[in-house]
Amino acid sequence: MSHGMHKQGGNAVYGLGFIGALIYFIGHATSFWLGALGIIKAMVWPALVVYKVLELVYR
């Protein structure tokens, strides 16, 4: 019985989300520094989404 299967699926979903966010943020950047900030935003977007959801739920 393998215990790592669910973890691998989550990594794939996160990876696809990261690529999509990276394309979105860099595509909307109007300068080099906004593009660099977009790379950082693409890495941390799941934390921002969870924060906003919890903010809405626990008002």
MOKACOR-V599477 format. One record per residue. N is the residue number from 1. RES is the residue in three letters. PHI is phi in degrees with one decimal (NA if undefined). OMEGA is omega in whole degrees, 0 to 359 (NA if undefined). D_CENTER is the distance of its C-alpha to the mean C-alpha in Angstrom with 1 decimal. Layout:
BEGIN
<<N,RES,PHI,OMEGA,D_CENTER> <N,RES,PHI,OMEGA,D_CENTER>>
END
This chain:
BEGIN
<<1,MET,NA,182,30.6> <2,SER,-96.1,181,27.1> <3,HIS,-98.0,185,24.8> <4,GLY,-98.3,186,21.7> <5,MET,-65.4,182,21.1> <6,HIS,-67.8,180,18.6> <7,LYS,-65.3,180,16.5> <8,GLN,-67.2,178,16.5> <9,GLY,-65.3,177,15.3> <10,GLY,-65.1,178,12.3> <11,ASN,-64.7,179,11.5> <12,ALA,-66.1,179,12.1> <13,VAL,-65.3,178,9.8> <14,TYR,-62.1,180,6.8> <15,GLY,-62.8,178,8.3> <16,LEU,-66.7,177,8.9> <17,GLY,-64.5,178,5.6> <18,PHE,-62.5,180,4.9> <19,ILE,-63.0,178,8.4> <20,GLY,-62.9,179,8.3> <21,ALA,-65.2,179,6.1> <22,LEU,-62.0,178,8.3> <23,ILE,-63.3,181,11.3> <24,TYR,-63.4,185,10.9> <25,PHE,-66.8,179,10.7> <26,ILE,-71.4,178,13.3> <27,GLY,-64.4,180,15.3> <28,HIS,-96.4,181,15.8> <29,ALA,-75.2,180,16.6> <30,THR,-104.2,178,20.4> <31,SER,-148.4,179,21.0> <32,PHE,-61.0,184,20.1> <33,TRP,-69.0,175,18.8> <34,LEU,-68.8,174,16.5> <35,GLY,-66.4,177,15.1> <36,ALA,-64.3,176,14.9> <37,LEU,-64.3,177,13.1> <38,GLY,-61.9,177,10.6> <39,ILE,-64.2,179,9.9> <40,ILE,-66.1,179,9.4> <41,LYS,-61.1,180,7.2> <42,ALA,-64.1,180,4.9> <43,MET,-76.6,187,5.3> <44,VAL,-111.0,184,5.3> <45,TRP,-59.1,179,3.5> <46,PRO,-61.7,179,4.4> <47,ALA,-64.6,179,7.5> <48,LEU,-66.5,179,8.2> <49,VAL,-65.0,180,8.3> <50,VAL,-61.8,179,10.5> <51,TYR,-60.0,180,12.5> <52,LYS,-65.3,178,13.3> <53,VAL,-63.9,179,14.3> <54,LEU,-64.8,176,16.4> <55,GLU,-62.5,179,17.9> <56,LEU,-71.2,184,19.0> <57,VAL,-71.7,186,20.4> <58,TYR,-104.0,176,22.3> <59,ARG,-77.0,NA,24.0>>
END
